[in-house]
């Protein structure tokens, strides 16, 4: 049976980097005698190998973001991700090393100009589902991806001190009492500080989810704005003032599911044909000990 695992490349690499770099200077990070940093690579590769062993996927892909200033969201909203600091140079170097390593050992990877890793994941998971290919697992701690859950698509989320948790569509519906498709409407009202997506000022967790549970969507909220349930009275003015921002935010948080460049991308290109001997050689050169 076919099974696809998609890795949110920078999500895993950056988590590995900051977890192992905390409290250290760049000089204290692990690196090869040639000066290549390896602290994040070790974490990333160990997790990828573990996922391959546990889930035995037939298909596998690491998806990468383009540079922040090259995304379509940045063109739509100039301040998108505007509060983020530049990535540390050792992290960028390890991204470059990872790309070369995956290319030489047969680990499929994808980057699409103008789009983020989430959009690549969204497009491929949607096609995989529609074509009835089998189970699909997304490995990422980015909860924006919850909007992609369906009976075939689940997300593997790493929980501190507990390990990985497979989070399904049913888990989502039980926890939030809405469908995954409606997650973008909740996020549109809330905004997202990490991505500098504004949302509606003054509308927080206590209101955003209940509003979508009751009115179904951002559009539904605004269609009923003059007759909102009295329990939302304190938010009516804020919502009215923030309508334009809410609809912009919804565009920003909605993951693309139809990247034209991937319309005819063959899933055969994502078949996992990892050259373990070559991988072991490359890991030895990097001084990395990975449980295979």
MARMINU-234902 format. One record per residue (C-alpha): y, z, x; residue in one letter. Coordinates in steps of 0.05 Angstrom, whole numbers, plus 5000, padded with zeros to 4 digits. Example, Ala and Ser with C-alpha at 12.3 -4.5 7.8 and 13.67 -1.06 7.14 Angstrom:
<marlos>
491051565246A/497951435273S/
</marlos>
This chain:
<marlos>
500050005000X/507049845024X/511650415042X/518750345070X/522550875109X/529950765121X/533651175172X/541151295167X/542151175241X/548651535257X/547152105209X/540852295248X/543752145316X/550152535306X/546453135275X/541953145336X/547953085382X/552153645353X/546154115344X/544454065418X/551654015444X/554354625410X/557755095459X/556654615517X/561154185559X/559353455569X/557053625640X/551854105611X/548553595566X/541853305587X/542152635621X/538352185668X/539652155743X/543351495728X/548051875681X/545451665613X/546052225562X/539652385524X/540653025483X/541452665416X/536452125431X/530852635441X/532152945372X/532752265338X/526451965369X/522252585357X/524152585284X/522751835277X/515851895308X/514352505264X/516352105202X/511951525223X/505951985233X/506952375169X/508551805121X/504951225155X/510050705132X/508349965132X/515849805138X/521250175175X/528650055191X/534350415225X/540950235193X/547550295231X/554850335210X/559949855236X/566350145266X/570650535217X/576350045220X/571749455204X/569149695136X/570949405069X/572650105045X/577950165100X/581049515075X/581049805004X/583950485024X/587550535091X/586351295097X/578751235087X/575551695138X/582451785166X/581552525182X/575552425227X/576252515301X/573851985350X/566452035367X/564852375434X/563451865488X/556452155503X/554652025430X/557151305432X/553251195496X/546851455464X/547950985404X/548150405453X/541950655488X/538350725422X/540050015400X/537249735465X/531150185462X/529349985390X/530349245406X/525649275465X/520149685430X/519849325363X/523349845318X/527049445264X/534549585258X/540149285218X/547749255220X/551748815172X/558948635187X/563948985140X/558749465111X/556450165126X/549250405135X/549350675064X/550649985037X/544949685077X/540450235051X/542950124980X/541749374981X/534849415013X/532449984968X/534749614907X/531148974927X/524949374947X/524849694878X/526049054839X/520648684877X/515649254864X/514149344937X/511950074934X/514950744954X/521450794992X/524051395030X/531251475056X/532051965113X/539052245113X/542952885097X/548552475065X/548452664991X/552352044972X/545651694977X/543052094917X/545951554873X/540351094897X/534551524872X/529651204823X/522151264809X/520750884873X/526251144918X/526651864944X/530952184997X/528352625053X/533553165067X/533153655125X/534554365102X/536354875154X/530755385167X/526355035115X/525054355144X/524853685108X/524853655032X/523053034992X/528252994938X/526352554879X/529852274818X/526652824776X/529253354823X/536153064815X/535853034739X/533353754735X/538754004782X/544753624755X/542753424684X/545452714694X/542252074722X/543051884795X/547451294774X/552551794747X/553152144814X/558751664834X/562851904774X/562152624794X/564152454866X/570052034840X/573052654807X/571253124864X/573152674922X/569952764990X/573653135046X/568952875101X/570652155083X/577852315062X/576652054992X/581952374949X/578752494880X/583052824826X/587453384852X/585654044819X/578953814791X/573454174828X/566054344821X/567054744758X/569854144720X/567353504752X/559953554736X/560953844665X/565953284649X/560852744669X/555253114633X/559353094569X/562952424574X/558052024616X/562751704666X/569851674693X/571451144642X/568451574587X/572952154608X/579251734605X/577251404539X/576952104510X/582852394549X/586952564486X/581152894451X/577753254509X/573753874491X/578454474491X/574554784548X/577654234592X/584854354568X/587054614636X/584853964669X/587753454620X/594453374655X/591253344723X/586352814699X/591952404668X/596052434732X/589952264774X/587051674734X/588751144785X/586151564842X/579751734805X/578250994794X/579850824867X/575351404890X/569751144847X/570150474883X/569950824950X/563951264935X/559850714902X/554450464950X/553749704952X/547049454926X/547948704935X/550348525005X/550147765004X/547747725076X/541448105056X/539847694994X/534247315029X/532747795086X/525247805092X/521848485087X/516848205137X/522248315189X/521949055173X/514449125184X/513049675234X/509949375296X/511949905346X/509649785417X/507650495435X/505950325507X/512850015518X/516050605482X/512551105527X/514950715588X/522050715563X/521751455547X/519151615616X/524951235646X/529751655604X/526052295623X/524452445550X/518152805529X/516552625457X/510352835420X/506952185401X/
</marlos>
